[in-house]
Amino acid sequence: MQITSNFDGGNILVRDIADPGDAHLEIRRDNNSDFYQWFYFRASGVRDTSLVLHIDNAGSSSYPPGWKDYRAVASYDREQWFRVPTDYDGERLTIRHTPDHDSVWYAYFAPYSHERHQDLVAACQTSPQCRHELLGATVDGRDLDLLVIGEPAAGKRVCWIVARQHPGETMAEWFMEGLLERLLDDEDPIARHLLTKAVFYCVPNMNPDGAFRGNLRTNATGANLNREWLEPTRERSPEVYYVRKRMEQTGVDFCLDVHGDEALPYNFIAGPDGVASVTQRVLDLQDEYERLLMRSSPDFQLEYGYDAVPPGAANMTMCTTFIADRFGCLSMTLEQPFKDTVDSPHELVGWSPERCRKLGRANLDALHGILDRLR
């Protein structure tokens, strides 16, 4: 057996794989950071082999509760991903699987490659409704892509949707793929109506460096981008710097920041409730948005999520809170699980790329319901 991870998004350290039935691995930390939880690797020469793969440092990872009731994903073709038996003893995460083919890829969640990101941007920008803007370069010199959908005009609502500030949260870009495909479907009545009243500024991947490096949470300098919004710099967090600069030019009436949560097996929204300047009107809009989304997608729910933050106690370095305060608008964080959803489980795939895509599409229904009251 061989185990490798020297590819886009790969992350694993091999400690001892002499015995495929008792292999020992570790997850590599994000560069210049102590964060780690994302893994993605290939096992080769393993057809019909009973694999027992121990990730020995799982217990000291960034979010150990995330391993409870978690199952890793696997794929033979890197297109179709399925869940495999996984257990956690409080120290080690153990994957147990007998592959049907010579090579198999294992990951924390279905990866979203830089190549697929480029394909998404290229496909979107061929639509007459879409323009591509290159906001700037990341620390590693990668492109920071913005898709502008709809024609800016006086009176139109300005909607920003950003994803994957945390690169290991690949479900965020799967979500964006579904949302963008629907928004650019000129035969979809919701999309057509939205674009008569709004223009969308979409960043499918805020952290392409961290994504390529196989990081969980940080960019190439070790910065957690979702703690950089108050004072971003071109040296440490150019991704936030360039997006924030463009937001200042366009204004913001609505912002959705798309993420993934390691521990909670639910889809939920966290709003700007702790922001001192937030108004009751904005909180009421958030409440209605969530209820409309739950009606559109039973994969979304209202009962479980983060604890409410007392007024004035918000962390203002985060995207949702900074945008809500700076622009006085509805600004929210949407979280998806790495695990399966408790309320609507799927035994074979768990929470999956296709389910992410469908949730992205459903968010346009919710936005359609409140669009006229964003100002």
N, C-alpha and C positions, 0 to 999 in steps of 0.2 A: 504493500500500500504506500502511496505517496500523497501528501497533503500540501497544497500550494495556495498562495493568496496574492501572488504578484500580478494583480490585474486591477482594473478600474473598480474602486470601492472595496477591494479585498482587505481583510484584516484577520490574521490569526498568527500565533506563535506556536511552533511545534516543539514540544518538550520530549516526548517519547512515544513513538508509534510502531515500535518493534512488534507489538502484539495488537492487531486490529480489534481484538475483543477487549482490550484494556489500554486504549490510546489516551495520551495526556496532552492537552492543549491549553493555551492561555490567550486571552484577548489582549491585543496591544493597546496601550493608552493613546489618546489623541496627542498629536505633537504639541509640545510646550504646555501640557495640561495633564491633570489627573483624571479627567473624564474617560470612562470606557464602558461600553456595553454592546456596541455594534460588532458583529462578526459576519464574515462572508469568506468561504473557502471552498476549494474543490478537493475531493478525495478520488484518487485514480487507482485503477487496478483492483476494484472492489466488487466486481460482479459476483452475486450470490454469497457474499461474505457477511457474516453477522458482525456488524460494527457496533462497538461500544465506545463512544467518544466522550471523554470527560473534559469539560472546560474547568480547570482547577481553580481559577481565580474569580469565578462568578460571584462568590459570596462577598467579595470586597469591591464589586463593581459599583457604578454610580447609583444605581437604583435596584438593590437586591430584591425588594418586594415585586419587582417586575418579573422575576423568574417563577413566582408561585402560579401554578395552573397554566404555565406557558408551554407551547410546543413550537419547536423550530420548524422552519420551512425548508423544503428540498425541491430540487428540480434536475431533470436529466437534459433538458433542452434550453434552460434559462428563459423559457416562455411560460410554461405551465408550472406553477408552484403549489405544493401540497404540504400538509402538516405531517410530521413524523413523531413517534413517541419520544417524549422528553420528560425527565424528572429532575428535581432539585432537592438536595438534602440539607440545605442551609449553607453549604460551602461550595459544592460542585454542581454544575449543570451537566447532565448526562443525556446524550442523544443516542438512541438505540434504533438501528435501521439495517435492513438487509437489502442492498440495492439490486435492481433488476438489470443494470447496465454497468459497463466498465467504469464510467465516471459519473459522479453525482456532485452537485453543488448544494451547500448548506448555507443558510443565512438567518439573521435575526428577523428580517422581514424581506419580502420580495425586493431585490435591488432595483434601482432606477438608474441606468447607466448614463454617463455623459454623452455617449453616442445617441441614446434614445432622446435625451434632452435636446440635442441638436436637431434630430429628426422632427421633434415636436415643434420647435421654433420655426424650422424650415416649412413644415406643412401649414402652420398657422399663417405665416406671412404671405402665402400665396393667395389667401382669401382677399377679395376686394374690400372687406370690412376691417382688415387688420394691417397695421404698420409695425415694423420692427425698429426698435431703437437700441443702439449699443450705448449703455449708460457709462461704461468705463471698464477698466481692467481690474481684476482681483490681484491679490498679492503674488500669486503664482503666474499671473499674466493671462488668466482665462477671461473670456467675455462674460460680462454681466448683462443679460438679455432682458429687455422690456418689450412686451407686446401691448400695443395700443389698439383697442378694438372699439369701433364706432367713430363717428366724426365729431370732434370737439366743436361745441357751439354754445353761445350764450344761453343760459337757462338750463342746460343739461346737467344732470347729476354727475359727479365725479366719483367713481368707485375704484378703489385700489384693492387688489387681492395679491398677497405675497405668500410664498411657501418655501419650506425647507430652509429656514434660518438654521435649524439644527440638521446637519446633513444626513445623520443616520435615520432620520424620520422620513424614510422614502415614501411612506403612504401619502405624504403631503403632495408630492409631485404626481403620483397616480391620481389623486383627487383633482389636481389642476388639469390633468390631461382630459378627464371626463368633462369638467366644467368648460374648458376651452372648446372642445369639440361641439358641445351643445350650443355654446354662445355663437359659434361660427356657422351653425346650421341654418341656412337661409330659408328652410322650410319648417323650422320650429317656431310656433307662434309666440311662445314666451320670449325666446331670444330676439325675434324680430321686434317685438314691442319694447323690450328693454333698450334696444339700441336706438329707438326713436327718442328716448328720454334720457339716456345716460351714455357716458363713455367710460370704458374700462381700461385700467392700467394694471397689467398682470406681470408679475415676476415669478415664473415657474420654479426657479431655483436660485435662492438668495445666496447659497454657499457652495458654488461648484468646486472650489478647492478642497474643502472639507469632505465633500462627497467623493471626489476622486481619490483622496488619501485614505478613505475608509474610516473617517472620524465619526464619532457619535454626535458631538455637540459643538465643535469649534472650527474656526477657519484656519488658514495656513499660519497665522501668527499665534494661535492658541486662544483667540478671542471668542467668547460666547456672544454671537451677534445679537441675541435677544436680551443682552444687558448693555448694549452699546448705543442705544437710541438717543440718550440725552446729550452725549458729547462724542460722536463718532469722528474718527480721523482717517485720512487717506492712507496713513502708514499702518495703523492697527486694524481698522475695520472699514476698508473702502467700500465694501458692499452696502453697508448701512449709510455711509456718507453720501454715496451717489443716489441711492433711492430717496433718502430724505431730501436731498437737494432738488430732485425732480418733483417731489411732492409739494415743496414750497412753491414751485412754478405753477402747478396745476390746481392747488387746493385739494381738499379731501372732504367728501360728504359721507363716505362709507369706506371702512377698511376691514378686511378679513385677513387674519394672519393664520395660516394653516400649519398645524403641528401634529405630532403623535405623542401619546403618553405611555410610558413603560408599564405602569402599575395598574391603571384602571381599565377594566374590560368593557368600556362604554365609549360611544361617541357623545361629546358634550361641548358646550360653549362656556368660555370664561369671558366675562365682560369687564367694563371699566368701573366697577362698583366702588373701588377704593380711591378713585380720582376725586380730589376735593372739588374740582370745578364741574363735575358731571351733573347734568340736570335730570330731573324726573322724566322729562320728555324723552331723553336718550335711553334711560333705563326702561321705559315703557316700550320703546321701539325694539329694544333687545328682546324683551319678553315676548312681543308679538312675533318677531323673527323666529325665535326658537319654537314657538307653537306652530307656526306655519311650516317650519322645516320638519318637525315631528309628524305633521299630517302628510307631508309629501314623502317622507322616508321613515318607515318603522325601524330602521337601523339607528335612528337618532332618538335620544331620550332626554328627559328633563330632571329625573330624580337624583342622579349621581353626577358629581363633578368636584371641582375645587371648592373649598370653603369660601364664603363671601369675605371680602376684605373690608374692614371698617373704613368709613369715609375719611379721607386724608392720609390713609396708611398705604396707599399703592406704591409699588416699586416703579418709579418714573423712568427707569432706564429701559423698560420693556416697550416693544412696539405698540401693543394695544393701549397701554396707559399713556404713553407719550403722545400718540396720535389723537386720542380722545381729548387730552388736555390742550394740545396745540391748535387743533382745528375745531373743537367743540362739536365733534361728530360722533356717530355710532361707530365704535371701533371694538372688534371682538377677536378672540382667539378660538379657533375651532380645533379640538383635540380628537384624534382617532386612536384606537388601540393597536398595540403590537400583538396582543392576544386576540382571541375571538371575542365577540360580543356575547354577554351573558343572556340578554333578552332575545337575541335572534341568532343563535349559533349555527355554524355550518361545519359539520364534522370533518369533511375532507380538506377544505382550504382555510377554515377560520376566517378572520378578517383578511381580505385578499385585495389584490390590485383592482379586480373588476368591481368589487363592492365599494372600494374607494372612488372609482370613477363614477359610479352611480350616485354616491353621496354628493360628489361635486356637481353633478347635473341637478340634483334635487335642490341645492342651495339657490339656484336661479329662480325656482318657484317661490321660495321664501323671500328673496330680494324683490321679486316682482310685486309681492303683496304689500311691501312697505315703501317702495321707491318714491312715490309721490310725497311722502312725509319725511324724507331725509333732511329737508331744509325747513 
